[in-house]
Amino acid sequence: MKYMLLIHSGAVDEQGGAPQCTVEDWMAYDKDVRDAGILVSGESLADLVTATTVRVSPAGERTVTDGPFAETRELLGGFLVIDVSDLDTALDWAARCPGARDGGSVVVRPVADFGG
């Protein structure tokens, strides 16, 4: 079954990175996921200041604003889609993710299968 791991950082340093994780931590995790043969896809997202939010009113009017500037310090930094046998296995991989440390979190969601 496929699961999406949404990786949220609890804090960001001056360079936009998560201070609790090193590049080596991420490289080791990436290698482990690839070596296990469970990686379907994954991407790291660009700096938050490059984001744009689109909203459409009930009347169909589009509003475009810079960023998702929510009242939170947590931000979505990237995602992985993994294909594993069950939720418990997906949760184990989420717990191993460097992004889950020191105030970060990994949201685990099943990927919907519409039979197509």
C-alpha positions in Angstrom: 0.0 0.0 0.0 1.2 3.5 -0.8 1.6 6.1 1.9 2.6 9.8 1.7 5.0 11.1 4.3 4.5 14.8 4.6 7.6 16.2 6.3 7.2 19.3 8.5 10.0 21.2 10.1 9.4 22.6 13.5 11.9 25.4 13.1 14.0 26.8 10.3 17.5 28.3 10.4 18.8 31.3 8.5 19.4 29.2 5.4 15.9 27.8 5.4 17.0 24.4 6.7 16.0 22.4 9.7 18.7 22.9 12.4 18.1 19.5 14.0 19.0 17.6 10.8 22.3 17.5 8.9 22.7 16.9 5.2 24.3 13.6 6.1 21.2 12.6 8.1 19.0 13.1 5.1 21.4 11.4 2.7 21.5 8.3 5.0 17.7 8.2 5.3 17.3 8.6 1.5 19.8 5.7 1.0 17.9 3.5 3.5 14.6 4.2 1.8 16.0 3.5 -1.7 17.9 0.4 -0.5 14.7 -1.0 1.0 13.0 -0.7 -2.4 10.0 1.2 -1.0 10.5 4.6 -2.6 7.8 5.6 -5.1 8.7 9.3 -5.3 9.8 12.2 -3.2 10.9 15.8 -3.4 12.3 18.5 -1.2 10.4 21.8 -1.6 12.1 25.1 -2.4 12.3 27.9 0.1 9.0 29.0 1.6 9.4 32.6 0.2 8.9 31.2 -3.3 5.4 29.8 -2.5 2.2 31.2 -3.9 -1.3 30.5 -2.5 -4.4 30.5 -4.7 -8.0 30.7 -3.3 -11.2 30.7 -5.3 -14.3 32.4 -3.8 -17.8 30.9 -4.0 -18.4 33.3 -6.9 -15.4 31.8 -8.8 -13.1 34.8 -8.2 -9.5 33.9 -7.9 -7.2 35.5 -5.4 -3.4 34.9 -5.5 -1.1 35.8 -2.6 2.5 35.3 -1.9 3.4 32.4 0.4 1.3 30.4 2.8 2.0 32.7 5.7 0.0 30.9 8.3 0.3 31.7 12.0 2.7 28.8 12.6 6.4 28.2 12.7 6.0 24.7 11.2 6.4 24.4 7.5 6.1 21.7 4.9 9.6 20.9 3.7 9.0 18.0 1.4 7.4 14.6 0.9 8.0 11.0 0.2 5.6 8.4 -1.2 6.5 4.9 -0.1 5.0 1.5 -0.9 5.0 -0.7 2.1 2.9 -3.6 3.5 0.8 -1.7 6.1 0.4 1.4 8.2 2.7 0.1 11.0 5.6 -0.2 8.5 4.8 3.3 7.2 4.9 4.7 10.7 8.2 3.0 11.4 9.7 4.7 8.3 8.2 8.0 9.4 9.8 7.7 12.8 13.2 7.1 11.2 12.9 10.3 9.1 15.2 13.1 10.3 12.4 15.6 9.9 10.5 14.0 12.8 13.1 15.1 15.3 13.3 18.1 17.6 9.9 19.7 17.0 9.5 18.5 13.5 6.8 16.0 12.4 5.9 13.6 9.7 2.3 13.2 8.7 1.5 9.7 7.3 -1.5 9.5 4.9 -2.6 6.6 2.8 -2.6 7.3 -1.0 -6.1 6.9 -2.3 -6.5 4.1 -4.9 -9.5 4.8 -7.3 -8.9 1.7 -9.3 -7.5 3.5 -12.3 
